[in-house]
Amino acid sequence: MKAKTASPARCGLLAGGNWIVDQVKIIDVWPQPEQLANILRQSQGTGGAPFNVLVDLARAGAPFPLWGAGLVGEDALGQWVLETCRKYRIQTQYLGRTRRAPTSYTDVMTEQKTGRRTFFHARGANALWRGEDLAFDRIKARIFHLGYLLLLDALDQPDSKYGTRAGRLLAAAQAAGLRTSVDVVSEDSDRFAHLVKPTLPYVDYCILNEWEAGRTAGFKIRLPDGSLDPVALRHAAGALLQMGVREVVVIHFPEGAFARTRRGEDVWQMSLRLPEHYIVGTAGAGDAFCAGVLWGLHEAWDLQRCLLTGVCLAAASLSDATCTDGVKSLTHALGLARRFGFRPPVEPE
């Protein structure tokens, strides 16, 4: 498919993929087999790339239209998803319901002291969604964000022309004049090269964490002592561009974020220096970062401002155990940077 020039009349973000209800449980300790852990408190929240990103943008005050695309079950959790979208004025005409599978959910076990989380996930209706109802020529959005690759069974299936069905869907969006963006689930497997790499020629904005970027590009971005290897990070970003990403690769990590453009521009942004007691849960921080970057890309901000917005929204997200309730407004998030400052740089000399 030959991509059309993006129309200036296009406005807004269409986000499709995994719609998940997170059942977040704060536990006192991660138990050994056959041992007990105490659930100290629990809450229900949003989960999955489109759900988190759209709600984060709505809560932060994004000034453009928001659309959701995907599939939920005809059950109580599916109804909760739709009601949450209506609450935040997220348009749902492309968010279908099915009796063939329940709404996807995840039990998120979060250790109170460390904020580390472990996921028990039920794929549900997300496994069936193929995006075939998306007539991109009639959709007025400027950006189509798809996530998570590796967790969308039907879209991860092979396609003889586009590598995967996700690649075909992204190519259709580009052909209609939308910019495309992807995110990937962090899994310990060798599927990245087989399922993520083929989609990259149909991706304008590739937004991954350091694990996902390293697995896709074939680089170890962490040194044996666990510290970040900024040289390998830059090489990974360059490799992803060589694999076909059209405009920019953005890699985020707990220490900050890095972006490299097709034109060869490199931008670093460190994350906020948050006190230990501030972090309640890390679930959703990556999607909050992604929401901030997509906001900036939609508005044609410079990359430094995009990354700054991303790390500030991520910092806001960390203040709550759910994925999105920590995000209050963009003004509030940017204020956290003035309050706490930034980590020391890791950019190589």
Secondary structure, DSSP 8 states (H G I E B T S, - for coil): -------TT--SEEEEE--EEEEEEEESS---TT----EEEEEEEEESHHHHHHHHHHHHT-SS-EEEEEEEESSHHHHHHHHHHHHTT-EEEEEEEESSS--EEEEEEEETTT--EEEEEE-GGGGG---TT--GGG---SEEEEEEETS-TTTTSEETTTEEHHHHHHHHHHHTT-EEEEEE---SSS-IIIIIGGGGGG-SEEEEEHHHHHHHHT---B-TTS-B-HHHHHHHHHHHHHTT-SSEEEEEETTEEEEEETT--EEEEE-B---GGG----TTHHHHHHHHHHHHHHTT--HHHHHHHHHHHHHHHTTSSSSSTT---HHHHHHHHHHH-B-------
